[in-house]
Amino acid sequence: RSLFSVPIFGADDTLLGTFAVYGRSVGAFDPEQIALVERYAGLAGFAFQREVEHRTLEATERRFRSIASHLPVGVFEAVISSEGEFTVTFANDAVATLVGAPVSDPVVGGKLVLPLIGAANPDRVFADIRRAAAEAAVVRSEHELRRRDGKTRWIETI
């Protein structure tokens, strides 16, 4: 029997493991087989590294959401689709207090509908949000917010 083993390295050249191939008969592996095993080891290193990065990103996101959930100011995360649809993907309890509806409410935790923005100028609100996203910059503005109970509040967004 024969054995050929190749180290599996991460992106920073950290040894992650080995990729081993066992042969059924005694003898050396030919160069083509060795090259194939080395290629598989490289792919395995890439896959391992991606998994580590994915887990790290998930842990970081959990920490962010935990911190943001407990802040006394309204914090939300939203995605703007290519059609311009604005979807809230995260809102803390302070946002729920501002709009007068629980985070589980579809308006708070899903599609942000225009009635909550108020009569002042919803187009300006979305323009500010799009500008902040496009420029990856902080945009400060004030907006009238109509709560679920009909009361209005002026809020500053950053």
LUMKOLKOL-539782 format. One line per 4 residues: number of its first residue (from 1); for each residue x, z, y of N, C-alpha, C. Coordinates in Angstrom, 1 decimal, padded with zeros to 4 digits. Atoms other than C-alpha are relative to their C-alpha. Layout:
<sites>
NUM> X/Z/Y/X/Z/Y/X/Z/Y  ... .
</sites>
This chain:
<sites>
1> 000.8/000.0/-001.2/000.0/000.0/000.0/000.9/000.0/001.2  -000.7/000.1/-001.3/001.0/-000.5/003.6/-000.8/000.6/001.1  000.6/-000.6/-001.2/000.3/001.1/007.0/000.7/-000.5/001.2  -000.5/000.4/-001.3/000.7/-000.1/010.5/-000.8/000.8/001.1 .
5> 000.7/-000.9/-001.0/-000.1/002.2/013.5/000.6/-000.4/001.4  -000.4/000.4/-001.4/-000.1/001.4/017.2/-000.6/001.1/000.9  000.5/-001.1/-000.9/-000.4/004.1/020.0/-001.1/-000.6/000.9  001.0/000.3/-000.9/-003.5/004.0/022.1/000.3/000.7/001.3 .
9> -000.3/-000.6/-001.3/-002.7/004.6/025.8/-001.2/-000.2/001.0  001.0/000.1/-001.1/-005.0/005.3/028.8/000.6/-000.8/001.1  -000.5/000.8/-001.2/-004.7/003.6/032.2/001.2/000.6/000.6  -001.2/-000.7/-000.6/-002.1/006.2/033.3/001.1/000.2/-001.0 .
13> -001.0/-000.1/001.1/-000.1/005.7/030.1/000.0/001.3/-000.7  000.2/-001.2/000.8/-001.4/009.0/028.6/-000.3/-000.5/-001.4  000.2/000.3/001.4/-001.3/008.9/024.8/-001.4/000.6/-000.3  001.4/-000.4/000.3/-005.0/009.0/023.7/-000.2/000.1/-001.5 .
17> 000.2/-000.1/001.4/-004.5/008.5/020.0/000.8/-001.2/-000.6  -000.6/001.1/000.6/-003.4/005.9/017.5/-001.0/-000.9/-000.7  000.8/001.0/000.7/-004.9/002.8/015.9/000.7/-000.4/-001.2  -000.7/000.3/001.2/-004.0/002.5/012.3/-000.7/-001.0/-000.9 .
21> 000.6/000.9/000.9/-004.5/-000.2/009.8/000.7/000.2/-001.4  -000.6/-000.1/001.3/-004.0/000.2/006.1/-000.2/-001.3/-000.8  000.0/001.1/000.8/-003.2/-002.6/003.8/-000.2/000.3/-001.5  000.3/-000.3/001.5/-004.4/-002.9/000.1/001.3/-000.2/-000.9 .
25> -001.2/000.2/000.9/-001.0/-004.1/-001.1/001.2/000.4/000.8  -001.3/-000.3/-000.6/002.6/-003.3/-000.5/000.5/-001.2/000.7  -000.6/001.1/-000.7/004.3/-005.4/002.1/-000.2/000.2/001.5  000.0/000.0/-001.4/004.8/-006.0/005.8/-001.1/-000.8/000.6 .
29> 001.0/000.7/-000.7/002.2/-007.1/008.2/000.6/-001.2/000.8  -000.6/001.1/-000.7/002.8/-010.5/009.7/-000.3/000.1/001.6  000.1/-000.1/-001.4/003.2/-011.0/013.5/-001.4/-000.2/000.6  001.4/000.2/-000.5/-000.3/-012.3/014.0/-000.9/001.2/-000.2 .
33> 000.8/-001.2/000.3/-001.8/-009.2/012.3/000.4/001.1/001.0  -000.5/-001.0/-000.9/000.4/-007.0/014.4/-000.5/-000.2/001.5  000.5/000.3/-001.3/-000.6/-008.7/017.6/-001.5/000.3/000.1  001.4/-000.3/000.0/-004.3/-008.4/016.7/-000.2/001.6/000.0 .
37> 000.1/-001.5/000.0/-003.9/-004.6/016.0/000.4/000.5/001.4  -000.4/-000.4/-001.3/-002.1/-004.2/019.3/-001.1/-000.3/001.0  001.1/000.4/-000.9/-004.9/-006.0/021.1/-001.2/001.0/-000.2  001.1/-000.9/000.3/-007.5/-003.8/019.4/000.3/001.4/000.6 .
41> -000.4/-001.3/-000.5/-005.5/-000.7/020.4/-000.2/000.0/001.5  000.2/000.1/-001.4/-005.5/-001.9/024.0/-001.5/000.1/000.4  001.4/-000.1/-000.3/-009.3/-002.4/023.9/-000.5/001.4/-000.2  000.5/-001.3/000.3/-009.8/001.0/022.3/000.5/001.0/001.2 .
45> -000.4/-000.8/-001.1/-007.7/002.6/025.1/-000.8/-000.2/001.3  000.9/000.3/-001.1/-009.8/000.8/027.7/-001.4/000.7/-000.2  001.3/-000.6/000.3/-013.0/002.0/026.0/000.0/001.5/000.2  -000.1/-001.5/-000.1/-011.8/005.6/025.8/000.1/000.4/001.5 .
49> -000.2/-000.3/-001.4/-010.7/005.5/029.4/-001.3/-000.1/000.8  001.3/000.2/-000.6/-014.1/004.2/030.5/-000.9/001.2/-000.3  000.8/-001.1/000.4/-015.8/006.9/028.5/000.4/001.3/000.8  -000.5/-001.1/-000.7/-013.7/009.6/030.2/-000.5/-000.1/001.5 .
53> 000.4/000.2/-001.3/-014.4/008.1/033.6/-001.5/000.2/000.2  001.5/-000.1/000.0/-018.2/007.9/032.8/-000.4/001.5/000.0  000.3/-001.5/000.1/-018.3/011.6/031.8/000.4/000.7/001.2  -000.5/-000.6/-001.3/-016.3/012.6/034.9/-001.0/-000.3/001.1 .
57> 001.0/000.4/-001.0/-018.7/010.7/037.1/-001.3/000.7/-000.2  001.2/-000.8/000.3/-021.7/012.3/035.4/000.1/001.4/000.4  -000.2/-001.4/-000.4/-020.3/015.7/035.9/000.1/000.2/001.5  -000.1/000.0/-001.4/-019.5/015.0/039.5/-001.4/-000.1/000.6 .
61> 001.4/000.2/-000.5/-023.1/013.8/040.1/-000.8/001.2/-000.2  000.7/-001.3/000.2/-024.5/016.9/038.5/000.3/001.1/001.0  -000.4/-001.0/-001.0/-022.4/019.1/040.8/-000.6/-000.4/001.3  000.6/000.5/-001.3/-023.5/017.0/043.8/-001.4/000.4/000.1 .
65> 001.4/-000.3/000.0/-027.1/017.3/042.9/-000.3/001.5/000.1  000.2/-001.5/000.0/-026.8/021.0/042.3/000.2/000.6/001.4  -000.3/-000.5/-001.4/-025.2/021.6/045.7/-001.1/-000.5/000.9  001.0/000.6/-000.9/-027.6/019.2/047.5/-001.4/000.7/-000.2 .
69> 001.3/-000.6/000.3/-030.6/020.8/045.8/-000.2/001.3/000.8  000.1/-001.4/-000.6/-029.8/024.2/047.4/000.3/000.0/001.4  -000.2/000.0/-001.4/-029.0/023.1/050.9/-001.3/000.3/000.8  001.2/-000.3/-000.8/-031.4/024.4/053.6/-000.4/-001.2/000.9 .
73> 000.4/001.2/-000.8/-031.5/020.9/055.2/-000.5/-001.1/-001.0  000.5/001.0/000.9/-033.3/017.9/053.8/001.1/-001.0/-000.3  -001.0/000.9/000.5/-031.0/015.7/051.7/-000.7/-000.9/-001.0  000.5/000.9/001.0/-032.1/012.6/049.9/000.9/-001.2/-000.2 .
77> -000.8/001.1/000.4/-030.6/009.6/048.2/-001.0/-001.1/-000.2  001.0/001.1/000.1/-032.3/006.2/048.3/000.8/-001.3/-000.3  -000.5/001.3/000.3/-031.7/002.7/047.0/-000.9/-001.0/000.7  000.7/001.1/-000.7/-032.7/-000.4/049.0/000.2/-001.3/-000.9 .
81> -000.1/001.2/000.8/-033.5/-003.4/046.8/000.2/-001.2/000.8  -000.2/001.3/-000.7/-032.7/-007.0/047.7/-001.2/-000.5/000.7  001.3/000.4/-000.7/-036.4/-007.4/048.7/-000.3/001.0/001.1  000.2/-000.9/-001.0/-036.0/-004.5/051.1/-000.8/001.2/-000.3 .
85> 000.8/-001.1/000.4/-038.0/-002.0/049.1/000.9/001.3/-000.1  -000.8/-001.3/-000.2/-036.8/001.6/049.8/-000.5/001.0/-001.1  000.4/-000.9/001.1/-036.9/003.9/046.7/000.9/001.2/000.1  -000.7/-001.3/000.0/-035.9/007.6/046.9/000.3/000.3/-001.5 .
89> -000.5/-000.4/001.4/-033.8/008.5/043.8/000.3/001.5/-000.1  -000.2/-001.5/000.0/-033.2/012.1/044.8/-000.5/000.6/001.3  000.4/-000.7/-001.2/-034.7/014.5/047.3/000.0/001.5/-000.4  000.0/-001.4/000.2/-034.1/018.2/047.6/-001.3/000.7/000.4 .
93> 001.2/-000.7/-000.3/-036.7/020.9/048.1/-000.3/000.1/001.5  000.2/000.0/-001.5/-036.1/020.9/051.9/-000.7/-001.3/000.4  000.7/001.2/-000.3/-037.3/017.3/052.0/-001.5/000.2/-000.3  001.4/-000.2/000.4/-040.4/018.3/050.1/-000.7/000.9/001.0 .
97> 000.6/-000.8/-001.0/-041.0/021.0/052.7/-000.3/-000.8/001.3  000.2/000.9/-001.2/-040.6/018.5/055.5/-001.2/-000.9/-000.1  001.1/000.9/000.2/-043.1/016.1/054.1/-001.3/000.6/-000.5  001.2/-000.7/000.4/-045.4/018.7/052.8/-000.5/-000.4/-001.4 .
101> 000.4/000.4/001.4/-045.4/017.5/049.2/001.2/000.4/-000.9  -001.1/-000.3/000.9/-043.4/018.5/046.1/000.9/-001.2/-000.3  -001.0/001.0/000.4/-040.3/016.6/045.0/-000.6/-000.9/-001.1  000.6/000.8/001.1/-042.3/015.5/041.9/-001.1/-001.0/000.5 .
105> 001.0/000.9/-000.5/-044.8/013.7/044.2/000.6/-001.4/000.1  -000.6/001.3/000.0/-044.3/009.9/043.9/000.5/-000.4/001.4  -000.4/000.4/-001.3/-044.0/009.6/047.7/001.4/000.6/000.3  -001.3/-000.7/-000.2/-041.1/012.1/047.8/001.0/-000.5/-001.0 .
109> -000.9/000.3/001.0/-039.5/011.3/044.5/000.0/-001.5/-000.5  000.0/001.4/000.4/-040.2/007.5/044.3/000.0/-000.9/001.2  000.1/001.0/-001.2/-041.4/004.9/046.8/-000.3/000.8/001.2  000.3/-000.6/-001.3/-041.2/006.1/050.4/-001.0/-000.9/000.7 .
113> 001.0/000.8/-000.6/-044.4/004.8/051.9/000.0/000.2/001.5  -000.1/000.0/-001.4/-044.8/003.9/055.5/-000.9/001.1/000.7  000.7/-001.1/-000.7/-047.5/006.6/056.3/000.8/001.2/000.3  -000.8/-001.2/-000.2/-045.0/009.3/056.0/001.0/-000.1/001.2 .
117> -001.0/000.2/-001.1/-042.7/007.7/058.6/-000.6/000.2/001.3  000.7/-000.2/-001.2/-045.3/007.9/061.3/-000.2/-001.3/000.7  000.5/001.2/-000.7/-046.8/005.5/063.8/001.1/-000.5/001.0  -000.9/000.3/-001.0/-043.8/005.5/066.1/000.6/-001.4/-000.2 .
121> -000.5/001.3/000.3/-041.9/002.6/064.6/000.7/000.0/-001.4  -000.6/000.0/001.4/-041.3/002.4/060.8/001.1/-001.1/-000.1  -001.0/001.1/000.1/-039.4/-000.9/061.2/001.4/000.5/000.5  -001.3/-000.5/-000.6/-036.7/001.0/063.3/000.6/000.9/-001.1 .
125> -000.5/-000.9/001.0/-036.4/003.6/060.5/000.7/-000.8/-001.1  -000.6/000.8/001.0/-035.7/001.0/057.9/001.2/-000.8/000.5  -001.2/000.7/-000.6/-033.4/-000.9/060.2/001.2/000.9/000.1  -001.1/-000.9/-000.1/-031.3/002.2/060.8/000.5/000.3/-001.4 .
129> -000.4/-000.3/001.4/-031.2/002.9/057.0/000.8/-001.2/-000.5  -000.8/001.2/000.4/-030.1/-000.7/056.3/001.3/-000.1/000.7  -001.3/000.1/-000.7/-027.5/-000.6/059.0/001.0/001.0/-000.5  -000.9/-001.0/000.5/-026.0/002.6/057.7/000.5/-000.4/-001.4 .
133> -000.4/000.5/001.3/-025.9/001.1/054.2/001.0/-001.2/000.1  -000.9/001.2/-000.1/-024.4/-002.2/055.3/001.3/000.3/000.6  -001.2/-000.3/-000.7/-021.8/-000.7/057.6/000.7/001.2/-000.7  -000.6/-001.2/000.6/-021.1/002.3/055.3/000.4/001.0/001.1 .
137> -000.3/-000.8/-001.2/-021.4/004.3/058.5/-001.1/001.0/000.2  001.0/-001.0/-000.4/-023.2/007.3/059.9/-000.8/-000.5/001.1  001.0/000.4/-001.0/-026.3/006.4/061.9/-000.9/001.1/000.3  000.8/-001.1/-000.4/-027.9/009.1/063.9/-001.3/-000.5/000.7 .
141> 001.2/000.4/-000.7/-031.5/008.7/065.0/-001.1/001.0/-000.2  001.2/-000.9/000.1/-034.8/010.6/065.6/-001.2/-000.8/-000.4  001.2/000.7/000.5/-038.0/009.7/063.9/-001.1/001.0/-000.1  001.2/-000.8/000.2/-041.5/011.0/063.8/-000.4/000.0/-001.5 .
145> 000.3/-000.1/001.5/-042.5/012.2/060.3/-001.4/000.6/-000.1  001.4/-000.5/000.2/-046.2/012.6/059.4/000.0/000.6/-001.4  000.1/-000.8/001.2/-046.6/015.3/056.8/-001.3/-000.4/-000.8  001.2/000.2/000.9/-049.1/015.1/053.9/-001.3/000.7/000.6 .
149> 001.1/-000.7/-000.6/-051.3/017.6/055.8/-000.5/-000.6/001.4  000.4/000.6/-001.2/-051.5/015.3/058.8/000.8/000.4/001.3  -000.9/-000.5/-001.1/-049.1/017.3/061.1/001.2/-000.9/000.1  -001.2/000.8/-000.2/-046.2/015.5/062.6/001.1/000.9/000.5 .
153> -001.3/-000.7/-000.4/-042.6/016.6/063.1/001.0/-001.1/000.4  -001.1/000.9/-000.4/-039.7/015.0/064.8/001.2/000.5/-000.8  -001.2/-000.4/000.8/-036.6/014.9/062.6/001.2/-000.9/000.5  -001.2/000.8/-000.3/-033.1/013.8/063.2/000.6/-000.4/-001.3 .
157> -000.7/000.4/001.2/-031.5/011.7/060.5/001.4/-000.4/000.3  -001.5/000.3/-000.1/-027.8/011.3/059.9/000.4/-000.8/-001.2 .
</sites>
